[in-house]
């Protein structure tokens, strides 16, 4: 990393990975992690992957987004709970295309702020971010693919006319619909698993998605209700 810093060698992709067995998995080593990420930032990193283990690392997300050069940002087990939206300088990042959050600690206010400042995301992934109670995807102008692994009692609302691929895995024992999809008329691929669907949910979704080509359903609970799949001429049998 020192060589990259001294010679100012451009960094296209940088991955910081700290395993459970690593000695660097301690808050006292966070400055070393900050230094490595800082070098990547100075060298105009395009694709960044930060995978850390407990205790969660306070990733400086807005520092990277402010550079407006990042194309891909993947965070795994990072801690964003200490970020103060009142003091952070939240800048728009129109370069980000892929945004992935797995086991990240953040609330819905911060998530919405992150999505608002990155409106041109194409691919969005969120996996088991347990502090979230609501996930809302709106006003993402170029979004094409969304993958969500939800937690218990976590509601999801998606309003995305440009969305083409959606994968959602929820909680089969939920007693009420937690997935609300609207204005997704360009949906081509839909995968649903581990969720309870309400009466008419699939029929409405399929009938409004006239270009739907692929439908995958796994481990769904319908309350012993039979349903028919119809309404999409493009759906393959």
Secondary structure, 3 states (H helix, E strand, C coil): CHHHHHHCCCCCEEEEECCCCCCCCCHHHHHHHHHHHHHHHHCCCCEEEEECCCCCECCCHHHHHCCCCCCEEEEECEECCCCCCCCCCCCCCCCCCEEEEECCECCHHHHHHHHHCCCCCCEEEEECCCCCCEEEECCCCCCCEEEEECCCCCEEEEECCCCCEEEEECCCCCCCCCEEEECCCCCCEEEEEEEECCCCHHHHHHHHCCCCCEEEEEEEECCCCCCCCCCCCCCCC
